[in-house]
Amino acid sequence: MSQDLVRFLHARLDEEADLARRCDGDDCGEWTAHGHTVDFCQGELPGFHPTIALHVALHDPSRVLREVQAKRRVLARHALSPATGDPELPWDNRDDCQYDGETWPCDDLLDLASPYADHPDYPRRP
Ligand SMILES: [Zn+2]
């Protein structure tokens, strides 16, 4: 799996950021819900169940972009520390995470990837 999971996660984050930007995520303002209506800053759309309106507003593009940035920082921290294969360093004979020392890929990376488990490109363990 090595870096496949990291490449996969970056690709998903790129897609989410691109979609958010295409919704004017950088400058549009905040999406809000008012009862059955979602205000998308450039117009309002009525007809939602109030709970669904709140859920849609939660996907405000600016918030999505902040979430993508936060996930990229987590990815950067949990970088691969490859095994050296040095017999003098038996504790370093496995790929692990440089941040937490867990076996690669660490639980934090697997948790970041878990929402995309049904994606056709999701890397499967050999
Ligand atoms: Zn880690």
Residues whose N, C-alpha, C, O or C-beta is under 5 A from the ligand:
A	BS01	ZN	H78 C97 Y99 D100 C106 D108
